[in-house]
Amino acid sequence: MYATFIFPRLMDWLLRGERFQTERRQLLASAQGVVLEIGFGTGLNLPHYPPTVTALHTVEPATLLPDRVARRVANAPFPVHVRQQSAEILPYAGGMFDCAVSTFTLCTIPDPCAALREVRRVLKPEGRFLFLEHGRSDDLSIARWQDRLNPLQRVVACGCNLNRRIDQLVVQAGLRLEHLDRYALPGVPRIGGEMYRGSACANGPA
Ligand SMILES: C[S@@+](CC[C@H](N)C(=O)[O-])C[C@H]1O[C@@H](n2cnc3c(N)ncnc32)[C@H](O)[C@@H]1O
């Protein structure tokens, strides 16, 4: 009941706040060509893709507010191909995408490293992975609180983890980190607002 009806509405409301929209627009400004988005959620990135995007393929395992998502997809100025699917095994040929995107999703995917290895596989060699995620703090006292509160967060936020080191996951998956911004999201408690925004290239170390 909570996961199906309440949480998706709460998530959609929280993540479409003005500050989040600014963050999304900033990240997606460099998206181009054929794009893959993992953990599509309720489609909140759609209005922020620039005109350089020609098509979007999305994977999302959950059924979240389907009418709302359908309306957002119908308003997109490019074709959107939606699949109900987890990101750990992607149903695409290797080297198919110019760009891949993850926003507020690597915290929740059960095996983020497997998903990122798949992202690397389906990107063209010169393709870019753009990410905007919250994760583990560099401040030890905050990180300790993130560890303490993580079991509760996983229940309340349907599998979301507070304490993942997003940059390390990206590198472990064989992507080459090109750019990383670390900052605290204003107005959000530090345990959930420690941000990792960046880009990585598919042609990283083997
Ligand atoms: C906090 S929501 C973020 C949604 C969206 N990316 C956004 O920015 O609004 C996390 C999303 O990750 C999705 N997710 C969970 N497990 C996943 C998996 N194995 N593969 C892909 N997405 C997954 C959830 O269903 C949910 O839609």
PDBQT file of the ligand as one rigid body, heavy atoms in Angstrom, charges set to zero:
ROOT
HETATM    1  C1  LIG A 301      14.395   8.220  -5.797  1.00  0.00    +0.000 C 
HETATM    2  S1  LIG A 301      13.778   7.519  -7.231  1.00  0.00    +0.000 S 
HETATM    3  C2  LIG A 301      14.411   8.612  -8.495  1.00  0.00    +0.000 C 
HETATM    4  C3  LIG A 301      13.598   8.608  -9.740  1.00  0.00    +0.000 C 
HETATM    5  C4  LIG A 301      14.142   9.469 -10.897  1.00  0.00    +0.000 C 
HETATM    6  N1  LIG A 301      15.423   9.000 -11.347  1.00  0.00    +0.000 N 
HETATM    7  C5  LIG A 301      14.222  10.936 -10.548  1.00  0.00    +0.000 C 
HETATM    8  O1  LIG A 301      15.291  11.527 -10.661  1.00  0.00    +0.000 OA
HETATM    9  O2  LIG A 301      13.192  11.500 -10.177  1.00  0.00    +0.000 OA
HETATM   10  C6  LIG A 301      14.754   6.034  -7.431  1.00  0.00    +0.000 C 
HETATM   11  C7  LIG A 301      14.309   5.215  -8.631  1.00  0.00    +0.000 C 
HETATM   12  O3  LIG A 301      15.160   4.073  -8.811  1.00  0.00    +0.000 OA
HETATM   13  C8  LIG A 301      14.342   3.021  -9.285  1.00  0.00    +0.000 C 
HETATM   14  N2  LIG A 301      15.028   1.721  -9.161  1.00  0.00    +0.000 N 
HETATM   15  C9  LIG A 301      15.021   0.887  -8.089  1.00  0.00    +0.000 A 
HETATM   16  N3  LIG A 301      15.688  -0.243  -8.388  1.00  0.00    +0.000 NA
HETATM   17  C10 LIG A 301      16.125  -0.108  -9.660  1.00  0.00    +0.000 A 
HETATM   18  C11 LIG A 301      16.856  -0.951 -10.547  1.00  0.00    +0.000 A 
HETATM   19  N4  LIG A 301      17.294  -2.154 -10.162  1.00  0.00    +0.000 N 
HETATM   20  N5  LIG A 301      17.113  -0.510 -11.791  1.00  0.00    +0.000 NA
HETATM   21  C12 LIG A 301      16.687   0.714 -12.181  1.00  0.00    +0.000 A 
HETATM   22  N6  LIG A 301      15.983   1.551 -11.402  1.00  0.00    +0.000 NA
HETATM   23  C13 LIG A 301      15.704   1.149 -10.163  1.00  0.00    +0.000 A 
HETATM   24  C14 LIG A 301      13.109   3.171  -8.390  1.00  0.00    +0.000 C 
HETATM   25  O4  LIG A 301      12.020   2.409  -8.836  1.00  0.00    +0.000 OA
HETATM   26  C15 LIG A 301      12.882   4.671  -8.464  1.00  0.00    +0.000 C 
HETATM   27  O5  LIG A 301      12.096   5.047  -9.545  1.00  0.00    +0.000 OA
ENDROOT
TORSDOF 0
